[in-house]
Amino acid sequence: MAKKGLNLRISERPLNKLRLYAPNKEKTMTQLVEDWIDRLPNPETDNYSDTHKGCTS
């Protein structure tokens, strides 16, 4: 699978929290974000496309 990039702007406090948390869990920050995304419910195709019209991401 090809990897894609994600640029994310967050404040310093949560970024530092993530930087400290990741090594304690023996994971990278990318792995933590991917784990969080994987826990999101799978949207239904019709409902998802209706509620996100015009969304570019």
CHARMM internal coordinates of N, CA and C (Angstrom, degrees):
IC EDIT
DIST 1 N 1 CA 1.4435
DIST 1 CA 1 C 1.5301
ANGL 1 N 1 CA 1 C 108.73
DIST 1 C 2 N 1.3295
ANGL 1 CA 1 C 2 N 115.53
DIHE 1 N 1 CA 1 C 2 N 134.68
DIST 2 N 2 CA 1.4629
ANGL 1 C 2 N 2 CA 120.39
DIHE 1 CA 1 C 2 N 2 CA 179.17
DIST 2 CA 2 C 1.5211
ANGL 2 N 2 CA 2 C 110.09
DIHE 1 C 2 N 2 CA 2 C -74.73
DIST 2 C 3 N 1.3022
ANGL 2 CA 2 C 3 N 115.58
DIHE 2 N 2 CA 2 C 3 N 139.51
DIST 3 N 3 CA 1.4662
ANGL 2 C 3 N 3 CA 120.80
DIHE 2 CA 2 C 3 N 3 CA 178.88
DIST 3 CA 3 C 1.5221
ANGL 3 N 3 CA 3 C 108.97
DIHE 2 C 3 N 3 CA 3 C -87.63
DIST 3 C 4 N 1.3030
ANGL 3 CA 3 C 4 N 115.57
DIHE 3 N 3 CA 3 C 4 N 142.92
DIST 4 N 4 CA 1.4639
ANGL 3 C 4 N 4 CA 122.87
DIHE 3 CA 3 C 4 N 4 CA 176.33
DIST 4 CA 4 C 1.5161
ANGL 4 N 4 CA 4 C 108.26
DIHE 3 C 4 N 4 CA 4 C -117.28
DIST 4 C 5 N 1.3072
ANGL 4 CA 4 C 5 N 116.59
DIHE 4 N 4 CA 4 C 5 N 162.18
DIST 5 N 5 CA 1.4543
ANGL 4 C 5 N 5 CA 121.00
DIHE 4 CA 4 C 5 N 5 CA 179.89
DIST 5 CA 5 C 1.5117
ANGL 5 N 5 CA 5 C 111.54
DIHE 4 C 5 N 5 CA 5 C -101.57
DIST 5 C 6 N 1.3168
ANGL 5 CA 5 C 6 N 115.31
DIHE 5 N 5 CA 5 C 6 N 156.43
DIST 6 N 6 CA 1.4603
ANGL 5 C 6 N 6 CA 122.46
DIHE 5 CA 5 C 6 N 6 CA 176.02
DIST 6 CA 6 C 1.5162
ANGL 6 N 6 CA 6 C 107.50
DIHE 5 C 6 N 6 CA 6 C -140.26
DIST 6 C 7 N 1.3111
ANGL 6 CA 6 C 7 N 116.18
DIHE 6 N 6 CA 6 C 7 N 121.06
DIST 7 N 7 CA 1.4605
ANGL 6 C 7 N 7 CA 120.79
DIHE 6 CA 6 C 7 N 7 CA 173.93
DIST 7 CA 7 C 1.5143
ANGL 7 N 7 CA 7 C 107.58
DIHE 6 C 7 N 7 CA 7 C -97.68
DIST 7 C 8 N 1.3021
ANGL 7 CA 7 C 8 N 116.16
DIHE 7 N 7 CA 7 C 8 N 131.24
DIST 8 N 8 CA 1.4496
ANGL 7 C 8 N 8 CA 121.16
DIHE 7 CA 7 C 8 N 8 CA -175.36
DIST 8 CA 8 C 1.5178
ANGL 8 N 8 CA 8 C 109.30
DIHE 7 C 8 N 8 CA 8 C -134.85
DIST 8 C 9 N 1.3139
ANGL 8 CA 8 C 9 N 116.22
DIHE 8 N 8 CA 8 C 9 N 130.19
DIST 9 N 9 CA 1.4682
ANGL 8 C 9 N 9 CA 120.00
DIHE 8 CA 8 C 9 N 9 CA 177.10
DIST 9 CA 9 C 1.5144
ANGL 9 N 9 CA 9 C 108.65
DIHE 8 C 9 N 9 CA 9 C -106.93
DIST 9 C 10 N 1.3185
ANGL 9 CA 9 C 10 N 116.03
DIHE 9 N 9 CA 9 C 10 N 118.52
DIST 10 N 10 CA 1.4601
ANGL 9 C 10 N 10 CA 121.70
DIHE 9 CA 9 C 10 N 10 CA 175.49
DIST 10 CA 10 C 1.5215
ANGL 10 N 10 CA 10 C 108.06
DIHE 9 C 10 N 10 CA 10 C -133.67
DIST 10 C 11 N 1.3046
ANGL 10 CA 10 C 11 N 115.50
DIHE 10 N 10 CA 10 C 11 N 161.17
DIST 11 N 11 CA 1.4665
ANGL 10 C 11 N 11 CA 119.00
DIHE 10 CA 10 C 11 N 11 CA -179.01
DIST 11 CA 11 C 1.5303
ANGL 11 N 11 CA 11 C 109.63
DIHE 10 C 11 N 11 CA 11 C -71.34
DIST 11 C 12 N 1.3021
ANGL 11 CA 11 C 12 N 114.18
DIHE 11 N 11 CA 11 C 12 N 166.66
DIST 12 N 12 CA 1.4658
ANGL 11 C 12 N 12 CA 120.81
DIHE 11 CA 11 C 12 N 12 CA -174.38
DIST 12 CA 12 C 1.5250
ANGL 12 N 12 CA 12 C 113.32
DIHE 11 C 12 N 12 CA 12 C -63.20
DIST 12 C 13 N 1.3406
ANGL 12 CA 12 C 13 N 117.37
DIHE 12 N 12 CA 12 C 13 N -38.63
DIST 13 N 13 CA 1.4611
ANGL 12 C 13 N 13 CA 120.67
DIHE 12 CA 12 C 13 N 13 CA -177.20
DIST 13 CA 13 C 1.5308
ANGL 13 N 13 CA 13 C 112.57
DIHE 12 C 13 N 13 CA 13 C -61.21
DIST 13 C 14 N 1.3461
ANGL 13 CA 13 C 14 N 119.65
DIHE 13 N 13 CA 13 C 14 N -52.49
DIST 14 N 14 CA 1.4602
ANGL 13 C 14 N 14 CA 117.50
DIHE 13 CA 13 C 14 N 14 CA 178.78
DIST 14 CA 14 C 1.5280
ANGL 14 N 14 CA 14 C 113.20
DIHE 13 C 14 N 14 CA 14 C -67.71
DIST 14 C 15 N 1.3293
ANGL 14 CA 14 C 15 N 117.13
DIHE 14 N 14 CA 14 C 15 N -29.93
DIST 15 N 15 CA 1.4614
ANGL 14 C 15 N 15 CA 119.60
DIHE 14 CA 14 C 15 N 15 CA 176.85
DIST 15 CA 15 C 1.5229
ANGL 15 N 15 CA 15 C 110.22
DIHE 14 C 15 N 15 CA 15 C -64.49
DIST 15 C 16 N 1.3166
ANGL 15 CA 15 C 16 N 117.07
DIHE 15 N 15 CA 15 C 16 N -45.70
DIST 16 N 16 CA 1.4654
ANGL 15 C 16 N 16 CA 120.63
DIHE 15 CA 15 C 16 N 16 CA 178.37
DIST 16 CA 16 C 1.5294
ANGL 16 N 16 CA 16 C 111.19
DIHE 15 C 16 N 16 CA 16 C -63.97
DIST 16 C 17 N 1.3158
ANGL 16 CA 16 C 17 N 115.84
DIHE 16 N 16 CA 16 C 17 N -37.97
DIST 17 N 17 CA 1.4652
ANGL 16 C 17 N 17 CA 120.15
DIHE 16 CA 16 C 17 N 17 CA 177.35
DIST 17 CA 17 C 1.5278
ANGL 17 N 17 CA 17 C 110.58
DIHE 16 C 17 N 17 CA 17 C -60.67
DIST 17 C 18 N 1.3299
ANGL 17 CA 17 C 18 N 116.30
DIHE 17 N 17 CA 17 C 18 N -44.36
DIST 18 N 18 CA 1.4653
ANGL 17 C 18 N 18 CA 121.24
DIHE 17 CA 17 C 18 N 18 CA 178.04
DIST 18 CA 18 C 1.5252
ANGL 18 N 18 CA 18 C 111.21
DIHE 17 C 18 N 18 CA 18 C -64.48
DIST 18 C 19 N 1.3291
ANGL 18 CA 18 C 19 N 116.72
DIHE 18 N 18 CA 18 C 19 N -41.45
DIST 19 N 19 CA 1.4673
ANGL 18 C 19 N 19 CA 120.98
DIHE 18 CA 18 C 19 N 19 CA 179.48
DIST 19 CA 19 C 1.5329
ANGL 19 N 19 CA 19 C 111.85
DIHE 18 C 19 N 19 CA 19 C -62.41
DIST 19 C 20 N 1.3147
ANGL 19 CA 19 C 20 N 117.01
DIHE 19 N 19 CA 19 C 20 N -35.79
DIST 20 N 20 CA 1.4647
ANGL 19 C 20 N 20 CA 120.63
DIHE 19 CA 19 C 20 N 20 CA 178.65
DIST 20 CA 20 C 1.5293
ANGL 20 N 20 CA 20 C 111.68
DIHE 19 C 20 N 20 CA 20 C -79.40
DIST 20 C 21 N 1.3241
ANGL 20 CA 20 C 21 N 116.98
DIHE 20 N 20 CA 20 C 21 N -35.84
DIST 21 N 21 CA 1.4631
ANGL 20 C 21 N 21 CA 121.87
DIHE 20 CA 20 C 21 N 21 CA -176.38
DIST 21 CA 21 C 1.5326
ANGL 21 N 21 CA 21 C 111.98
DIHE 20 C 21 N 21 CA 21 C -70.32
DIST 21 C 22 N 1.3314
ANGL 21 CA 21 C 22 N 116.56
DIHE 21 N 21 CA 21 C 22 N -41.49
DIST 22 N 22 CA 1.4678
ANGL 21 C 22 N 22 CA 121.25
DIHE 21 CA 21 C 22 N 22 CA -174.66
DIST 22 CA 22 C 1.5344
ANGL 22 N 22 CA 22 C 113.38
DIHE 21 C 22 N 22 CA 22 C -55.82
DIST 22 C 23 N 1.3176
ANGL 22 CA 22 C 23 N 119.35
DIHE 22 N 22 CA 22 C 23 N -52.35
DIST 23 N 23 CA 1.4656
ANGL 22 C 23 N 23 CA 117.97
DIHE 22 CA 22 C 23 N 23 CA -179.60
DIST 23 CA 23 C 1.5257
ANGL 23 N 23 CA 23 C 113.65
DIHE 22 C 23 N 23 CA 23 C -65.32
DIST 23 C 24 N 1.3291
ANGL 23 CA 23 C 24 N 116.79
DIHE 23 N 23 CA 23 C 24 N -30.24
DIST 24 N 24 CA 1.4653
ANGL 23 C 24 N 24 CA 119.67
DIHE 23 CA 23 C 24 N 24 CA 177.82
DIST 24 CA 24 C 1.5179
ANGL 24 N 24 CA 24 C 111.54
DIHE 23 C 24 N 24 CA 24 C -65.42
DIST 24 C 25 N 1.3325
ANGL 24 CA 24 C 25 N 115.95
DIHE 24 N 24 CA 24 C 25 N -28.47
DIST 25 N 25 CA 1.4677
ANGL 24 C 25 N 25 CA 121.17
DIHE 24 CA 24 C 25 N 25 CA 178.18
DIST 25 CA 25 C 1.5322
ANGL 25 N 25 CA 25 C 111.61
DIHE 24 C 25 N 25 CA 25 C -96.87
DIST 25 C 26 N 1.3408
ANGL 25 CA 25 C 26 N 115.76
DIHE 25 N 25 CA 25 C 26 N 4.43
DIST 26 N 26 CA 1.4679
ANGL 25 C 26 N 26 CA 122.76
DIHE 25 CA 25 C 26 N 26 CA -178.18
DIST 26 CA 26 C 1.5254
ANGL 26 N 26 CA 26 C 111.26
DIHE 25 C 26 N 26 CA 26 C 54.75
DIST 26 C 27 N 1.3301
ANGL 26 CA 26 C 27 N 115.66
DIHE 26 N 26 CA 26 C 27 N 45.05
DIST 27 N 27 CA 1.4541
ANGL 26 C 27 N 27 CA 123.02
DIHE 26 CA 26 C 27 N 27 CA 178.04
DIST 27 CA 27 C 1.5176
ANGL 27 N 27 CA 27 C 108.78
DIHE 26 C 27 N 27 CA 27 C -135.35
DIST 27 C 28 N 1.3177
ANGL 27 CA 27 C 28 N 115.00
DIHE 27 N 27 CA 27 C 28 N 160.29
DIST 28 N 28 CA 1.4581
ANGL 27 C 28 N 28 CA 119.46
DIHE 27 CA 27 C 28 N 28 CA 173.18
DIST 28 CA 28 C 1.5207
ANGL 28 N 28 CA 28 C 108.46
DIHE 27 C 28 N 28 CA 28 C -86.05
DIST 28 C 29 N 1.3118
ANGL 28 CA 28 C 29 N 116.21
DIHE 28 N 28 CA 28 C 29 N 164.63
DIST 29 N 29 CA 1.4616
ANGL 28 C 29 N 29 CA 119.45
DIHE 28 CA 28 C 29 N 29 CA 176.65
DIST 29 CA 29 C 1.5265
ANGL 29 N 29 CA 29 C 109.72
DIHE 28 C 29 N 29 CA 29 C -62.24
DIST 29 C 30 N 1.3135
ANGL 29 CA 29 C 30 N 117.52
DIHE 29 N 29 CA 29 C 30 N -37.16
DIST 30 N 30 CA 1.4665
ANGL 29 C 30 N 30 CA 121.71
DIHE 29 CA 29 C 30 N 30 CA 176.85
DIST 30 CA 30 C 1.5182
ANGL 30 N 30 CA 30 C 110.98
DIHE 29 C 30 N 30 CA 30 C -59.91
DIST 30 C 31 N 1.3161
ANGL 30 CA 30 C 31 N 117.06
DIHE 30 N 30 CA 30 C 31 N -44.71
DIST 31 N 31 CA 1.4644
ANGL 30 C 31 N 31 CA 120.56
DIHE 30 CA 30 C 31 N 31 CA 179.59
DIST 31 CA 31 C 1.5248
ANGL 31 N 31 CA 31 C 111.22
DIHE 30 C 31 N 31 CA 31 C -62.40
DIST 31 C 32 N 1.3303
ANGL 31 CA 31 C 32 N 117.48
DIHE 31 N 31 CA 31 C 32 N -40.10
DIST 32 N 32 CA 1.4580
ANGL 31 C 32 N 32 CA 120.54
DIHE 31 CA 31 C 32 N 32 CA 178.55
DIST 32 CA 32 C 1.5287
ANGL 32 N 32 CA 32 C 111.46
DIHE 31 C 32 N 32 CA 32 C -63.82
DIST 32 C 33 N 1.3303
ANGL 32 CA 32 C 33 N 117.08
DIHE 32 N 32 CA 32 C 33 N -43.43
DIST 33 N 33 CA 1.4659
ANGL 32 C 33 N 33 CA 120.71
DIHE 32 CA 32 C 33 N 33 CA 179.13
DIST 33 CA 33 C 1.5290
ANGL 33 N 33 CA 33 C 109.97
DIHE 32 C 33 N 33 CA 33 C -65.41
DIST 33 C 34 N 1.3355
ANGL 33 CA 33 C 34 N 117.38
DIHE 33 N 33 CA 33 C 34 N -43.06
DIST 34 N 34 CA 1.4655
ANGL 33 C 34 N 34 CA 120.57
DIHE 33 CA 33 C 34 N 34 CA 178.67
DIST 34 CA 34 C 1.5288
ANGL 34 N 34 CA 34 C 110.65
DIHE 33 C 34 N 34 CA 34 C -63.20
DIST 34 C 35 N 1.3344
ANGL 34 CA 34 C 35 N 117.43
DIHE 34 N 34 CA 34 C 35 N -39.64
DIST 35 N 35 CA 1.4706
ANGL 34 C 35 N 35 CA 120.75
DIHE 34 CA 34 C 35 N 35 CA 177.42
DIST 35 CA 35 C 1.5272
ANGL 35 N 35 CA 35 C 110.41
DIHE 34 C 35 N 35 CA 35 C -61.99
DIST 35 C 36 N 1.3338
ANGL 35 CA 35 C 36 N 116.56
DIHE 35 N 35 CA 35 C 36 N -42.38
DIST 36 N 36 CA 1.4563
ANGL 35 C 36 N 36 CA 120.16
DIHE 35 CA 35 C 36 N 36 CA 179.19
DIST 36 CA 36 C 1.5241
ANGL 36 N 36 CA 36 C 110.61
DIHE 35 C 36 N 36 CA 36 C -63.93
DIST 36 C 37 N 1.3164
ANGL 36 CA 36 C 37 N 117.29
DIHE 36 N 36 CA 36 C 37 N -44.82
DIST 37 N 37 CA 1.4641
ANGL 36 C 37 N 37 CA 121.22
DIHE 36 CA 36 C 37 N 37 CA 179.08
DIST 37 CA 37 C 1.5244
ANGL 37 N 37 CA 37 C 110.63
DIHE 36 C 37 N 37 CA 37 C -61.63
DIST 37 C 38 N 1.3254
ANGL 37 CA 37 C 38 N 117.35
DIHE 37 N 37 CA 37 C 38 N -40.34
DIST 38 N 38 CA 1.4636
ANGL 37 C 38 N 38 CA 120.84
DIHE 37 CA 37 C 38 N 38 CA 179.78
DIST 38 CA 38 C 1.5302
ANGL 38 N 38 CA 38 C 112.05
DIHE 37 C 38 N 38 CA 38 C -63.46
DIST 38 C 39 N 1.3345
ANGL 38 CA 38 C 39 N 117.85
DIHE 38 N 38 CA 38 C 39 N -24.13
DIST 39 N 39 CA 1.4610
ANGL 38 C 39 N 39 CA 120.90
DIHE 38 CA 38 C 39 N 39 CA 179.47
DIST 39 CA 39 C 1.5185
ANGL 39 N 39 CA 39 C 112.94
DIHE 38 C 39 N 39 CA 39 C -81.66
DIST 39 C 40 N 1.3255
ANGL 39 CA 39 C 40 N 117.59
DIHE 39 N 39 CA 39 C 40 N -11.74
DIST 40 N 40 CA 1.4592
ANGL 39 C 40 N 40 CA 120.56
DIHE 39 CA 39 C 40 N 40 CA 178.07
DIST 40 CA 40 C 1.5263
ANGL 40 N 40 CA 40 C 109.33
DIHE 39 C 40 N 40 CA 40 C -68.67
DIST 40 C 41 N 1.3125
ANGL 40 CA 40 C 41 N 117.29
DIHE 40 N 40 CA 40 C 41 N 145.14
DIST 41 N 41 CA 1.4669
ANGL 40 C 41 N 41 CA 118.95
DIHE 40 CA 40 C 41 N 41 CA 178.74
DIST 41 CA 41 C 1.5248
ANGL 41 N 41 CA 41 C 110.40
DIHE 40 C 41 N 41 CA 41 C -65.99
DIST 41 C 42 N 1.3283
ANGL 41 CA 41 C 42 N 115.83
DIHE 41 N 41 CA 41 C 42 N 148.15
DIST 42 N 42 CA 1.4577
ANGL 41 C 42 N 42 CA 120.35
DIHE 41 CA 41 C 42 N 42 CA 176.36
DIST 42 CA 42 C 1.5234
ANGL 42 N 42 CA 42 C 108.43
DIHE 41 C 42 N 42 CA 42 C -74.95
DIST 42 C 43 N 1.3259
ANGL 42 CA 42 C 43 N 116.61
DIHE 42 N 42 CA 42 C 43 N 122.52
DIST 43 N 43 CA 1.4620
ANGL 42 C 43 N 43 CA 118.89
DIHE 42 CA 42 C 43 N 43 CA -179.19
DIST 43 CA 43 C 1.5294
ANGL 43 N 43 CA 43 C 110.33
DIHE 42 C 43 N 43 CA 43 C -72.26
DIST 43 C 44 N 1.3284
ANGL 43 CA 43 C 44 N 114.74
DIHE 43 N 43 CA 43 C 44 N 148.65
DIST 44 N 44 CA 1.4558
ANGL 43 C 44 N 44 CA 118.81
DIHE 43 CA 43 C 44 N 44 CA 173.33
DIST 44 CA 44 C 1.5210
ANGL 44 N 44 CA 44 C 106.42
DIHE 43 C 44 N 44 CA 44 C -74.25
DIST 44 C 45 N 1.3035
ANGL 44 CA 44 C 45 N 117.25
DIHE 44 N 44 CA 44 C 45 N 137.45
DIST 45 N 45 CA 1.4597
ANGL 44 C 45 N 45 CA 122.21
DIHE 44 CA 44 C 45 N 45 CA -173.63
DIST 45 CA 45 C 1.5235
ANGL 45 N 45 CA 45 C 112.42
DIHE 44 C 45 N 45 CA 45 C -53.92
DIST 45 C 46 N 1.3319
ANGL 45 CA 45 C 46 N 118.63
DIHE 45 N 45 CA 45 C 46 N -49.57
DIST 46 N 46 CA 1.4632
ANGL 45 C 46 N 46 CA 121.26
DIHE 45 CA 45 C 46 N 46 CA -177.16
DIST 46 CA 46 C 1.5209
ANGL 46 N 46 CA 46 C 111.67
DIHE 45 C 46 N 46 CA 46 C -65.98
DIST 46 C 47 N 1.3185
ANGL 46 CA 46 C 47 N 117.44
DIHE 46 N 46 CA 46 C 47 N -48.89
DIST 47 N 47 CA 1.4624
ANGL 46 C 47 N 47 CA 120.59
DIHE 46 CA 46 C 47 N 47 CA -178.64
DIST 47 CA 47 C 1.5139
ANGL 47 N 47 CA 47 C 111.38
DIHE 46 C 47 N 47 CA 47 C -64.30
DIST 47 C 48 N 1.3167
ANGL 47 CA 47 C 48 N 117.23
DIHE 47 N 47 CA 47 C 48 N -38.74
DIST 48 N 48 CA 1.4498
ANGL 47 C 48 N 48 CA 121.45
DIHE 47 CA 47 C 48 N 48 CA -177.19
DIST 48 CA 48 C 1.5267
ANGL 48 N 48 CA 48 C 110.56
DIHE 47 C 48 N 48 CA 48 C -64.83
DIST 48 C 49 N 1.3231
ANGL 48 CA 48 C 49 N 116.87
DIHE 48 N 48 CA 48 C 49 N -45.83
DIST 49 N 49 CA 1.4556
ANGL 48 C 49 N 49 CA 119.33
DIHE 48 CA 48 C 49 N 49 CA -177.37
DIST 49 CA 49 C 1.5203
ANGL 49 N 49 CA 49 C 111.32
DIHE 48 C 49 N 49 CA 49 C -68.68
DIST 49 C 50 N 1.3513
ANGL 49 CA 49 C 50 N 118.92
DIHE 49 N 49 CA 49 C 50 N -32.44
DIST 50 N 50 CA 1.4554
ANGL 49 C 50 N 50 CA 121.61
DIHE 49 CA 49 C 50 N 50 CA 178.93
DIST 50 CA 50 C 1.5220
ANGL 50 N 50 CA 50 C 112.02
DIHE 49 C 50 N 50 CA 50 C -69.26
DIST 50 C 51 N 1.3268
ANGL 50 CA 50 C 51 N 117.34
DIHE 50 N 50 CA 50 C 51 N -40.06
DIST 51 N 51 CA 1.4619
ANGL 50 C 51 N 51 CA 120.37
DIHE 50 CA 50 C 51 N 51 CA -175.43
DIST 51 CA 51 C 1.5157
ANGL 51 N 51 CA 51 C 112.83
DIHE 50 C 51 N 51 CA 51 C -83.19
DIST 51 C 52 N 1.3164
ANGL 51 CA 51 C 52 N 117.84
DIHE 51 N 51 CA 51 C 52 N -12.24
DIST 52 N 52 CA 1.4693
ANGL 51 C 52 N 52 CA 120.21
DIHE 51 CA 51 C 52 N 52 CA -177.47
DIST 52 CA 52 C 1.5218
ANGL 52 N 52 CA 52 C 111.79
DIHE 51 C 52 N 52 CA 52 C -119.25
DIST 52 C 53 N 1.3265
ANGL 52 CA 52 C 53 N 117.17
DIHE 52 N 52 CA 52 C 53 N 29.40
DIST 53 N 53 CA 1.4706
ANGL 52 C 53 N 53 CA 119.50
DIHE 52 CA 52 C 53 N 53 CA 176.95
DIST 53 CA 53 C 1.5067
ANGL 53 N 53 CA 53 C 109.20
DIHE 52 C 53 N 53 CA 53 C -63.60
DIST 53 C 54 N 1.3022
ANGL 53 CA 53 C 54 N 115.59
DIHE 53 N 53 CA 53 C 54 N 135.09
DIST 54 N 54 CA 1.4394
ANGL 53 C 54 N 54 CA 120.96
DIHE 53 CA 53 C 54 N 54 CA 179.44
DIST 54 CA 54 C 1.5201
ANGL 54 N 54 CA 54 C 113.47
DIHE 53 C 54 N 54 CA 54 C 85.66
DIST 54 C 55 N 1.3113
ANGL 54 CA 54 C 55 N 118.08
DIHE 54 N 54 CA 54 C 55 N -6.84
DIST 55 N 55 CA 1.4641
ANGL 54 C 55 N 55 CA 121.76
DIHE 54 CA 54 C 55 N 55 CA 178.50
DIST 55 CA 55 C 1.5154
ANGL 55 N 55 CA 55 C 108.50
DIHE 54 C 55 N 55 CA 55 C -73.27
DIST 55 C 56 N 1.3216
ANGL 55 CA 55 C 56 N 117.31
DIHE 55 N 55 CA 55 C 56 N 132.02
DIST 56 N 56 CA 1.4528
ANGL 55 C 56 N 56 CA 120.80
DIHE 55 CA 55 C 56 N 56 CA -177.14
DIST 56 CA 56 C 1.5088
ANGL 56 N 56 CA 56 C 113.31
DIHE 55 C 56 N 56 CA 56 C -98.51
DIST 56 C 57 N 1.3176
ANGL 56 CA 56 C 57 N 117.19
DIHE 56 N 56 CA 56 C 57 N 0.03
DIST 57 N 57 CA 1.4637
ANGL 56 C 57 N 57 CA 118.33
DIHE 56 CA 56 C 57 N 57 CA -178.55
DIST 57 CA 57 C 1.5017
ANGL 57 N 57 CA 57 C 111.47
DIHE 56 C 57 N 57 CA 57 C -108.05
END
COOR INIT
IC SEED 1 N 1 CA 1 C
IC BUILD
